[in-house]
Amino acid sequence: MIKKTLNSKSSFLNAQNVHKTHFDINRKGIGGLLSWAIVFLIVAIVAAIFGFGGVAGTSITIAKWLAIIFVILFVVSVIAHTIKRA
């Protein structure tokens, strides 16, 4: 019986940790999107310098779309946060 109570408490604490970890992953996800956009931008610039036009064009397109998605998600996040605080 005591062991069962400890397991219940342990499960509760694990549920709190899962929630915290999920939040941290979400915070990194948005920043990760911008990081990937910067990586593809750098790849595009390096590819253009070395004359790989196809790779440069594809990389800049991917970087552009990731940056656009990042800005949209950022604006939605700011609006949602503002509405939640009001």
The first five atom37 places (N, CA, C, CB, O) and aatype in JSON, in Angstrom:
{
  "aatype": [12, 9, 11, 11, 16, 10, 2, 15, 11, 15, 15, 13, 10, 2, 0, 5, 2, 19, 8, 11, 16, 8, 13, 3, 9, 2, 1, 11, 7, 9, 7, 7, 10, 10, 15, 17, 0, 9, 19, 13, 10, 9, 19, 0, 9, 19, 0, 0, 9, 13, 7, 13, 7, 7, 19, 0, 7, 16, 15, 9, 16, 9, 0, 11, 17, 10, 0, 9, 9, 13, 19, 9, 10, 13, 19, 19, 15, 19, 9, 0, 8, 16, 9, 11, 1, 0],
  "atom_mask": [
    [1, 1, 1, 1, 1],
    [1, 1, 1, 1, 1],
    [1, 1, 1, 1, 1],
    [1, 1, 1, 1, 1],
    [1, 1, 1, 1, 1],
    [1, 1, 1, 1, 1],
    [1, 1, 1, 1, 1],
    [1, 1, 1, 1, 1],
    [1, 1, 1, 1, 1],
    [1, 1, 1, 1, 1],
    [1, 1, 1, 1, 1],
    [1, 1, 1, 1, 1],
    [1, 1, 1, 1, 1],
    [1, 1, 1, 1, 1],
    [1, 1, 1, 1, 1],
    [1, 1, 1, 1, 1],
    [1, 1, 1, 1, 1],
    [1, 1, 1, 1, 1],
    [1, 1, 1, 1, 1],
    [1, 1, 1, 1, 1],
    [1, 1, 1, 1, 1],
    [1, 1, 1, 1, 1],
    [1, 1, 1, 1, 1],
    [1, 1, 1, 1, 1],
    [1, 1, 1, 1, 1],
    [1, 1, 1, 1, 1],
    [1, 1, 1, 1, 1],
    [1, 1, 1, 1, 1],
    [1, 1, 1, 0, 1],
    [1, 1, 1, 1, 1],
    [1, 1, 1, 0, 1],
    [1, 1, 1, 0, 1],
    [1, 1, 1, 1, 1],
    [1, 1, 1, 1, 1],
    [1, 1, 1, 1, 1],
    [1, 1, 1, 1, 1],
    [1, 1, 1, 1, 1],
    [1, 1, 1, 1, 1],
    [1, 1, 1, 1, 1],
    [1, 1, 1, 1, 1],
    [1, 1, 1, 1, 1],
    [1, 1, 1, 1, 1],
    [1, 1, 1, 1, 1],
    [1, 1, 1, 1, 1],
    [1, 1, 1, 1, 1],
    [1, 1, 1, 1, 1],
    [1, 1, 1, 1, 1],
    [1, 1, 1, 1, 1],
    [1, 1, 1, 1, 1],
    [1, 1, 1, 1, 1],
    [1, 1, 1, 0, 1],
    [1, 1, 1, 1, 1],
    [1, 1, 1, 0, 1],
    [1, 1, 1, 0, 1],
    [1, 1, 1, 1, 1],
    [1, 1, 1, 1, 1],
    [1, 1, 1, 0, 1],
    [1, 1, 1, 1, 1],
    [1, 1, 1, 1, 1],
    [1, 1, 1, 1, 1],
    [1, 1, 1, 1, 1],
    [1, 1, 1, 1, 1],
    [1, 1, 1, 1, 1],
    [1, 1, 1, 1, 1],
    [1, 1, 1, 1, 1],
    [1, 1, 1, 1, 1],
    [1, 1, 1, 1, 1],
    [1, 1, 1, 1, 1],
    [1, 1, 1, 1, 1],
    [1, 1, 1, 1, 1],
    [1, 1, 1, 1, 1],
    [1, 1, 1, 1, 1],
    [1, 1, 1, 1, 1],
    [1, 1, 1, 1, 1],
    [1, 1, 1, 1, 1],
    [1, 1, 1, 1, 1],
    [1, 1, 1, 1, 1],
    [1, 1, 1, 1, 1],
    [1, 1, 1, 1, 1],
    [1, 1, 1, 1, 1],
    [1, 1, 1, 1, 1],
    [1, 1, 1, 1, 1],
    [1, 1, 1, 1, 1],
    [1, 1, 1, 1, 1],
    [1, 1, 1, 1, 1],
    [1, 1, 1, 1, 1]
  ],
  "atom_positions": [
    [[0.82, -1.19, 0.0], [0.0, 0.0, 0.0], [0.87, 1.26, 0.0], [-0.94, 0.0, 1.2], [0.59, 2.21, -0.73]],
    [[1.91, 1.25, 0.81], [2.8, 2.4, 0.86], [3.51, 2.57, -0.48], [3.82, 2.25, 2.01], [3.68, 3.69, -0.96]],
    [[3.91, 1.47, -1.06], [4.59, 1.52, -2.35], [3.68, 2.11, -3.42], [5.06, 0.13, -2.77], [4.13, 2.85, -4.28]],
    [[2.4, 1.77, -3.36], [1.45, 2.29, -4.33], [1.29, 3.8, -4.18], [0.09, 1.59, -4.16], [1.18, 4.51, -5.18]],
    [[1.29, 4.3, -2.93], [1.2, 5.74, -2.69], [2.42, 6.45, -3.23], [1.03, 6.02, -1.19], [2.31, 7.52, -3.84]],
    [[3.59, 5.87, -3.02], [4.8, 6.48, -3.54], [4.79, 6.52, -5.06], [6.03, 5.73, -3.05], [5.24, 7.51, -5.65]],
    [[4.3, 5.48, -5.7], [4.22, 5.47, -7.15], [3.27, 6.55, -7.66], [3.78, 4.1, -7.65], [3.53, 7.18, -8.68]],
    [[2.17, 6.76, -6.94], [1.22, 7.8, -7.34], [1.87, 9.17, -7.25], [-0.05, 7.75, -6.48], [1.71, 10.0, -8.14]],
    [[2.6, 9.4, -6.15], [3.29, 10.68, -5.98], [4.36, 10.85, -7.05], [3.91, 10.77, -4.57], [4.52, 11.93, -7.62]],
    [[5.08, 9.77, -7.33], [6.12, 9.81, -8.35], [5.52, 10.12, -9.72], [6.88, 8.48, -8.39], [6.09, 10.88, -10.5]],
    [[4.36, 9.53, -10.01], [3.7, 9.79, -11.29], [3.29, 11.25, -11.4], [2.47, 8.89, -11.45], [3.39, 11.85, -12.47]],
    [[2.81, 11.81, -10.28], [2.42, 13.22, -10.28], [3.62, 14.11, -10.56], [1.77, 13.6, -8.93], [3.53, 15.05, -11.35]],
    [[4.74, 13.82, -9.9], [5.95, 14.62, -10.12], [6.45, 14.46, -11.55], [7.05, 14.22, -9.13], [6.9, 15.44, -12.15]],
    [[6.38, 13.26, -12.1], [6.8, 13.05, -13.48], [5.9, 13.81, -14.44], [6.79, 11.56, -13.83], [6.38, 14.33, -15.45]],
    [[4.61, 13.89, -14.15], [3.69, 14.64, -15.01], [4.05, 16.12, -15.02], [2.23, 14.45, -14.54], [3.96, 16.78, -16.05]],
    [[4.47, 16.64, -13.85], [4.89, 18.04, -13.81], [6.15, 18.25, -14.63], [5.13, 18.49, -12.35], [6.26, 19.25, -15.34]],
    [[7.09, 17.32, -14.56], [8.32, 17.43, -15.33], [8.06, 17.33, -16.83], [9.31, 16.36, -14.91], [8.69, 18.03, -17.61]],
    [[7.13, 16.48, -17.23], [6.79, 16.34, -18.65], [6.22, 17.66, -19.16], [5.78, 15.18, -18.87], [6.57, 18.11, -20.25]],
    [[5.35, 18.29, -18.37], [4.77, 19.57, -18.78], [5.86, 20.61, -18.93], [3.71, 20.04, -17.76], [5.87, 21.36, -19.91]],
    [[6.78, 20.68, -17.97], [7.86, 21.65, -18.04], [8.76, 21.39, -19.25], [8.7, 21.62, -16.74], [9.15, 22.32, -19.95]],
    [[9.07, 20.13, -19.5], [9.91, 19.77, -20.64], [9.21, 20.12, -21.95], [10.26, 18.29, -20.61], [9.84, 20.62, -22.88]],
    [[7.9, 19.87, -22.02], [7.15, 20.2, -23.23], [7.21, 21.7, -23.51], [5.69, 19.75, -23.1], [7.35, 22.11, -24.66]],
    [[7.1, 22.51, -22.46], [7.17, 23.96, -22.63], [8.55, 24.38, -23.13], [6.86, 24.68, -21.31], [8.66, 25.23, -24.01]],
    [[9.6, 23.77, -22.57], [10.95, 24.1, -23.01], [11.17, 23.72, -24.47], [11.97, 23.4, -22.13], [11.84, 24.45, -25.2]],
    [[10.61, 22.61, -24.89], [10.74, 22.2, -26.28], [10.05, 23.22, -27.19], [10.15, 20.79, -26.5], [10.59, 23.57, -28.24]],
    [[8.89, 23.69, -26.79], [8.18, 24.68, -27.6], [8.97, 25.97, -27.7], [6.81, 24.96, -27.02], [9.02, 26.59, -28.76]],
    [[9.59, 26.39, -26.61], [10.39, 27.62, -26.66], [11.57, 27.46, -27.59], [10.88, 28.0, -25.27], [11.91, 28.4, -28.32]],
    [[12.19, 26.3, -27.6], [13.32, 26.05, -28.49], [12.85, 25.9, -29.93], [14.09, 24.81, -28.04], [13.59, 26.23, -30.86]],
    [[11.65, 25.4, -30.13], [11.15, 25.15, -31.47], [11.05, 26.41, -32.3], [0.0, 0.0, 0.0], [11.42, 26.42, -33.48]],
    [[10.55, 27.48, -31.7], [10.41, 28.72, -32.44], [11.78, 29.3, -32.76], [9.57, 29.74, -31.65], [12.03, 29.74, -33.88]],
    [[12.67, 29.29, -31.78], [14.02, 29.76, -32.01], [14.76, 28.87, -32.99], [0.0, 0.0, 0.0], [15.58, 29.35, -33.78]],
    [[14.47, 27.58, -32.95], [15.08, 26.65, -33.87], [14.69, 26.92, -35.3], [0.0, 0.0, 0.0], [15.49, 26.72, -36.22]],
    [[13.46, 27.38, -35.5], [12.99, 27.71, -36.84], [13.82, 28.85, -37.43], [11.5, 28.08, -36.81], [14.22, 28.81, -38.59]],
    [[14.06, 29.86, -36.62], [14.87, 30.98, -37.07], [16.32, 30.55, -37.28], [14.81, 32.15, -36.06], [16.98, 31.01, -38.21]],
    [[16.81, 29.66, -36.44], [18.18, 29.16, -36.59], [18.34, 28.41, -37.92], [18.55, 28.24, -35.42], [19.34, 28.58, -38.61]],
    [[17.34, 27.59, -38.26], [17.39, 26.87, -39.53], [17.34, 27.84, -40.71], [16.24, 25.87, -39.63], [18.01, 27.62, -41.72]],
    [[16.56, 28.89, -40.59], [16.5, 29.89, -41.67], [17.87, 30.53, -41.87], [15.43, 30.98, -41.35], [18.3, 30.74, -43.0]],
    [[18.55, 30.83, -40.77], [19.89, 31.43, -40.87], [20.88, 30.43, -41.47], [20.38, 31.89, -39.48], [21.73, 30.81, -42.27]],
    [[20.77, 29.17, -41.08], [21.66, 28.14, -41.64], [21.47, 28.04, -43.15], [21.39, 26.76, -40.98], [22.45, 28.0, -43.9]],
    [[20.22, 27.99, -43.61], [19.97, 27.9, -45.04], [20.42, 29.17, -45.77], [18.48, 27.64, -45.31], [20.85, 29.1, -46.92]],
    [[20.32, 30.31, -45.12], [20.81, 31.55, -45.72], [22.33, 31.5, -45.9], [20.42, 32.77, -44.85], [22.84, 31.89, -46.94]],
    [[23.03, 31.02, -44.9], [24.49, 30.89, -45.0], [24.87, 29.88, -46.07], [25.09, 30.46, -43.63], [25.81, 30.11, -46.84]],
    [[24.14, 28.76, -46.13], [24.4, 27.76, -47.18], [24.19, 28.38, -48.56], [23.48, 26.52, -47.0], [24.96, 28.13, -49.48]],
    [[23.14, 29.19, -48.69], [22.86, 29.84, -49.98], [23.98, 30.8, -50.36], [21.53, 30.59, -49.92], [24.39, 30.85, -51.52]],
    [[24.46, 31.56, -49.4], [25.54, 32.52, -49.71], [26.82, 31.79, -50.09], [25.8, 33.45, -48.49], [27.49, 32.17, -51.05]],
    [[27.17, 30.75, -49.35], [28.39, 29.98, -49.66], [28.25, 29.29, -51.01], [28.68, 28.94, -48.56], [29.2, 29.28, -51.8]],
    [[27.08, 28.72, -51.28], [26.86, 28.05, -52.57], [26.94, 29.05, -53.72], [25.5, 27.34, -52.58], [27.48, 28.74, -54.79]],
    [[26.41, 30.26, -53.51], [26.47, 31.27, -54.57], [27.91, 31.71, -54.82], [25.61, 32.49, -54.2], [28.29, 31.94, -55.96]],
    [[28.7, 31.82, -53.76], [30.1, 32.22, -53.92], [30.86, 31.19, -54.75], [30.78, 32.39, -52.54], [31.69, 31.56, -55.59]],
    [[30.58, 29.91, -54.53], [31.28, 28.86, -55.27], [30.62, 28.5, -56.59], [31.38, 27.63, -54.42], [31.07, 27.58, -57.27]],
    [[29.56, 29.2, -56.96], [28.96, 29.01, -58.27], [27.91, 27.92, -58.37], [0.0, 0.0, 0.0], [27.55, 27.52, -59.48]],
    [[27.39, 27.44, -57.26], [26.34, 26.44, -57.29], [24.99, 27.15, -57.26], [26.47, 25.44, -56.1], [24.37, 27.29, -56.2]],
    [[24.53, 27.58, -58.42], [23.31, 28.38, -58.52], [22.05, 27.64, -58.09], [0.0, 0.0, 0.0], [21.18, 28.22, -57.45]],
    [[21.95, 26.36, -58.44], [20.77, 25.58, -58.08], [20.64, 25.4, -56.58], [0.0, 0.0, 0.0], [19.56, 25.55, -56.01]],
    [[21.75, 25.06, -55.95], [21.75, 24.87, -54.5], [21.48, 26.2, -53.81], [23.1, 24.27, -54.02], [20.75, 26.25, -52.82]],
    [[22.07, 27.26, -54.32], [21.88, 28.58, -53.72], [20.42, 29.02, -53.83], [22.8, 29.62, -54.4], [19.85, 29.54, -52.88]],
    [[19.83, 28.8, -54.99], [18.43, 29.18, -55.19], [17.48, 28.4, -54.29], [0.0, 0.0, 0.0], [16.55, 28.96, -53.7]],
    [[17.72, 27.1, -54.19], [16.88, 26.26, -53.32], [17.06, 26.65, -51.86], [17.22, 24.78, -53.51], [16.08, 26.74, -51.12]],
    [[18.29, 26.87, -51.44], [18.56, 27.22, -50.05], [17.94, 28.57, -49.67], [20.06, 27.25, -49.79], [17.39, 28.72, -48.58]],
    [[18.02, 29.54, -50.57], [17.46, 30.85, -50.25], [15.94, 30.78, -50.2], [17.91, 31.9, -51.29], [15.31, 31.49, -49.42]],
    [[15.35, 29.92, -51.04], [13.89, 29.75, -50.99], [13.47, 29.12, -49.67], [13.41, 28.88, -52.18], [12.49, 29.55, -49.05]],
    [[14.19, 28.1, -49.24], [13.87, 27.47, -47.96], [14.06, 28.46, -46.82], [14.76, 26.22, -47.73], [13.21, 28.55, -45.93]],
    [[15.16, 29.22, -46.84], [15.41, 30.21, -45.79], [14.31, 31.27, -45.76], [16.77, 30.88, -46.0], [13.88, 31.69, -44.69]],
    [[13.86, 31.69, -46.95], [12.81, 32.7, -47.02], [11.51, 32.18, -46.41], [12.57, 33.13, -48.48], [10.86, 32.88, -45.64]],
    [[11.13, 30.95, -46.75], [9.89, 30.4, -46.22], [9.97, 30.16, -44.72], [9.55, 29.09, -46.92], [9.0, 30.41, -44.0]],
    [[11.11, 29.68, -44.24], [11.26, 29.5, -42.8], [11.19, 30.83, -42.06], [12.58, 28.79, -42.49], [10.61, 30.91, -40.98]],
    [[11.79, 31.87, -42.62], [11.73, 33.19, -42.0], [10.3, 33.73, -41.99], [12.66, 34.17, -42.73], [9.86, 34.32, -41.0]],
    [[9.56, 33.52, -43.08], [8.17, 33.97, -43.14], [7.32, 33.24, -42.11], [7.59, 33.76, -44.55], [6.51, 33.86, -41.41]],
    [[7.5, 31.92, -42.02], [6.75, 31.13, -41.03], [7.1, 31.59, -39.62], [7.04, 29.62, -41.19], [6.22, 31.7, -38.76]],
    [[8.4, 31.87, -39.37], [8.82, 32.35, -38.06], [8.13, 33.67, -37.72], [10.33, 32.53, -38.02], [7.61, 33.82, -36.61]],
    [[8.11, 34.6, -38.64], [7.48, 35.91, -38.37], [5.98, 35.74, -38.1], [7.7, 36.87, -39.57], [5.45, 36.37, -37.19]],
    [[5.32, 34.91, -38.89], [3.88, 34.68, -38.68], [3.63, 34.08, -37.3], [3.31, 33.76, -39.78], [2.75, 34.55, -36.57]],
    [[4.39, 33.05, -36.94], [4.21, 32.43, -35.62], [4.55, 33.4, -34.49], [5.07, 31.18, -35.51], [3.91, 33.38, -33.44]],
    [[5.55, 34.23, -34.69], [5.92, 35.22, -33.68], [4.81, 36.24, -33.47], [7.21, 35.93, -34.08], [4.47, 36.56, -32.33]],
    [[4.23, 36.73, -34.56], [3.14, 37.71, -34.45], [1.93, 37.08, -33.78], [2.76, 38.25, -35.84], [1.31, 37.7, -32.91]],
    [[1.58, 35.86, -34.17], [0.45, 35.17, -33.53], [0.72, 34.97, -32.05], [0.18, 33.82, -34.22], [-0.18, 35.13, -31.23]],
    [[1.94, 34.62, -31.7], [2.31, 34.41, -30.3], [2.2, 35.71, -29.5], [3.72, 33.85, -30.21], [1.7, 35.7, -28.38]],
    [[2.67, 36.8, -30.06], [2.58, 38.09, -29.36], [1.13, 38.51, -29.18], [3.35, 39.18, -30.14], [0.75, 38.99, -28.11]],
    [[0.31, 38.33, -30.2], [-1.11, 38.69, -30.1], [-1.8, 37.81, -29.06], [-1.81, 38.54, -31.47], [-2.58, 38.32, -28.25]],
    [[-1.53, 36.52, -29.08], [-2.15, 35.61, -28.12], [-1.72, 35.95, -26.69], [-1.78, 34.15, -28.44], [-2.54, 35.91, -25.77]],
    [[-0.46, 36.29, -26.51], [0.03, 36.66, -25.19], [-0.62, 37.97, -24.72], [1.56, 36.81, -25.2], [-0.98, 38.1, -23.55]],
    [[-0.78, 38.92, -25.63], [-1.42, 40.2, -25.28], [-2.88, 39.99, -24.9], [-1.32, 41.18, -26.46], [-3.36, 40.58, -23.94]],
    [[-3.57, 39.15, -25.64], [-4.99, 38.87, -25.32], [-5.09, 38.14, -24.0], [-5.65, 38.04, -26.45], [-6.01, 38.41, -23.22]],
    [[-4.18, 37.22, -23.73], [-4.21, 36.45, -22.49], [-3.97, 37.36, -21.29], [-3.16, 35.31, -22.52], [-4.59, 37.15, -20.24]],
    [[-3.11, 38.35, -21.39], [-2.81, 39.26, -20.28], [-3.93, 40.25, -20.04], [-1.52, 40.0, -20.55], [-4.09, 40.72, -18.91]],
    [[-4.71, 40.57, -21.06], [-5.75, 41.59, -20.93], [-6.93, 41.12, -20.13], [-6.21, 42.04, -22.28], [-7.89, 41.87, -19.93]]
  ]
}
